[in-house]
Amino acid sequence: MSELLFDDAQLLAQLKGKVVVVTGGNSGIGRACVEYYASGGAKVVWGDLKNSFGDEGSDITFSRCDITNWAEQVRLFKTTIEKYGRVDSVVACAGIGEPYDIFTDEFDESGELREPKSAVIDIDLTGTIKTLKLALHYFKTQSPQGGDISMIGSLASYRGTPGLYTYCGSVSAIGDHACESLQSR
Ligand SMILES: NC(=O)c1ccc[n+]([C@@H]2O[C@H](COP(=O)([O-])OP(=O)(O)OC[C@H]3O[C@@H](n4cnc5c(N)ncnc54)[C@H](O)[C@@H]3O)[C@@H](O)[C@H]2O)c1
């Protein structure tokens, strides 16, 4: 059995002064990232639909951002650039699970089959790709160039899960194969 060992002190030391954008920073993995990066001395700008934490001091900045909304994502990145001049890391945590099985038939008042909802694809796939697009844009245009991006997958990125059709499709579509196709960028 293999074992992964992380030296927290060494990892935290690498974060000092880095400029980090986090989406979905109000809860769960995104919130943990905001706090972890900030604890290492990084400057964090985070977006989410809401802010349950208020003012967290000068090194943690909130910018309201629904990742399905291009203008709000642009604002998140522009806020970062205006404040710190660059972006070193982007952590794309905003996402939702699949709250319903789209293949369960639902009907409208006239008895017609309802169009399936696309929220999971809109947020977990299309919204995350918009974050990736902005990250790559700033990584290419800033000086010095470069940066790193983390996108949150799932076990469902690698194996089918009954009832989670659009979730599996979305998290596998931002997974390893898609990332390989970005290598020349
Ligand atoms: N927690 C796990 O064990 C786990 C495992 C595998 C994958 N994931 C995936 O990782 C991602 C984050 O999971 P989590 O457990 O931290 O979830 P969470 O619900 O705790 O946090 C997700 C955050 O994303 C935000 N969000 C939702 N829609 C948004 C939108 N349109 N724009 C901006 N922000 C939005 C929410 O407000 C919330 O703060 C999800 O996509 C989830 O499916 C989580």
The ligand as a Tripos MOL2 file, in Angstrom:
@<TRIPOS>MOLECULE
LIG
   44    48     1     0     0
SMALL
NO_CHARGES

@<TRIPOS>ATOM
      1 N1        -16.8700   17.2590   -0.0740 N.am      1 LIG1
      2 C1        -16.5540   16.1600   -0.7200 C.2       1 LIG1
      3 O1        -16.3130   15.0900   -0.1270 O.2       1 LIG1
      4 C2        -16.4280   16.1700   -2.2120 C.ar      1 LIG1
      5 C3        -15.9820   15.0270   -2.8380 C.ar      1 LIG1
      6 C4        -15.8360   15.0250   -4.2070 C.ar      1 LIG1
      7 C5        -16.1380   16.1690   -4.9210 C.ar      1 LIG1
      8 N2        -16.5930   17.2730   -4.3040 N.ar      1 LIG1
      9 C6        -16.9050   18.4350   -5.1350 C.3       1 LIG1
     10 O2        -16.1060   19.5120   -4.7400 O.3       1 LIG1
     11 C7        -16.8480   20.7270   -4.8670 C.3       1 LIG1
     12 C8        -16.8990   21.4330   -3.5340 C.3       1 LIG1
     13 O3        -17.4710   20.5420   -2.5870 O.3       1 LIG1
     14 P1        -17.7450   20.9660   -1.0760 P.3       1 LIG1
     15 O4        -17.9210   19.7430   -0.3020 O.co2     1 LIG1
     16 O5        -16.7200   21.9520   -0.6390 O.co2     1 LIG1
     17 O6        -19.1790   21.6530   -1.2580 O.3       1 LIG1
     18 P2        -19.8530   22.8380   -0.4320 P.3       1 LIG1
     19 O7        -21.2920   22.7980   -0.8020 O.co2     1 LIG1
     20 O8        -19.4780   22.8140    0.9940 O.co2     1 LIG1
     21 O9        -19.1690   24.1360   -1.0750 O.3       1 LIG1
     22 C9        -19.4310   24.5230   -2.3760 C.3       1 LIG1
     23 C10       -19.4280   26.0320   -2.4240 C.3       1 LIG1
     24 O10       -19.6730   26.3920   -3.7840 O.3       1 LIG1
     25 C11       -20.5820   27.4850   -3.7550 C.3       1 LIG1
     26 N3        -21.3030   27.5720   -5.0140 N.ar      1 LIG1
     27 C12       -22.3000   26.7750   -5.4870 C.ar      1 LIG1
     28 N4        -22.7210   27.2230   -6.6660 N.ar      1 LIG1
     29 C13       -21.9780   28.3200   -6.9530 C.ar      1 LIG1
     30 C14       -21.9480   29.2320   -8.0290 C.ar      1 LIG1
     31 N5        -22.7910   29.1170   -9.0700 N.pl3     1 LIG1
     32 N6        -21.0380   30.2250   -8.0120 N.ar      1 LIG1
     33 C15       -20.2000   30.3610   -6.9640 C.ar      1 LIG1
     34 N7        -20.1960   29.5580   -5.9090 N.ar      1 LIG1
     35 C16       -21.0760   28.5380   -5.9080 C.ar      1 LIG1
     36 C17       -21.5090   27.2050   -2.5830 C.3       1 LIG1
     37 O11       -22.1800   28.3950   -2.1650 O.3       1 LIG1
     38 C18       -20.5470   26.6570   -1.5620 C.3       1 LIG1
     39 O12       -19.9980   27.6700   -0.7450 O.3       1 LIG1
     40 C19       -18.2230   20.3360   -5.3800 C.3       1 LIG1
     41 O13       -18.2540   20.4460   -6.7940 O.3       1 LIG1
     42 C20       -18.3350   18.9040   -4.9620 C.3       1 LIG1
     43 O14       -19.2410   18.2220   -5.7820 O.3       1 LIG1
     44 C21       -16.7430   17.3070   -2.9790 C.ar      1 LIG1
@<TRIPOS>BOND
     1     1     2 1
     2     2     3 2
     3     2     4 1
     4     4     5 ar
     5     4    44 ar
     6     5     6 ar
     7     6     7 ar
     8     7     8 ar
     9     8     9 1
    10     8    44 ar
    11     9    10 1
    12     9    42 1
    13    10    11 1
    14    11    12 1
    15    11    40 1
    16    12    13 1
    17    13    14 1
    18    14    15 2
    19    14    16 1
    20    14    17 1
    21    17    18 1
    22    18    19 2
    23    18    20 1
    24    18    21 1
    25    21    22 1
    26    22    23 1
    27    23    24 1
    28    23    38 1
    29    24    25 1
    30    25    26 1
    31    25    36 1
    32    26    27 ar
    33    26    35 ar
    34    27    28 ar
    35    28    29 ar
    36    29    30 ar
    37    29    35 ar
    38    30    31 1
    39    30    32 ar
    40    32    33 ar
    41    33    34 ar
    42    34    35 ar
    43    36    37 1
    44    36    38 1
    45    38    39 1
    46    40    41 1
    47    40    42 1
    48    42    43 1
@<TRIPOS>SUBSTRUCTURE
     1 LIG1         1 GROUP 0 **** ****
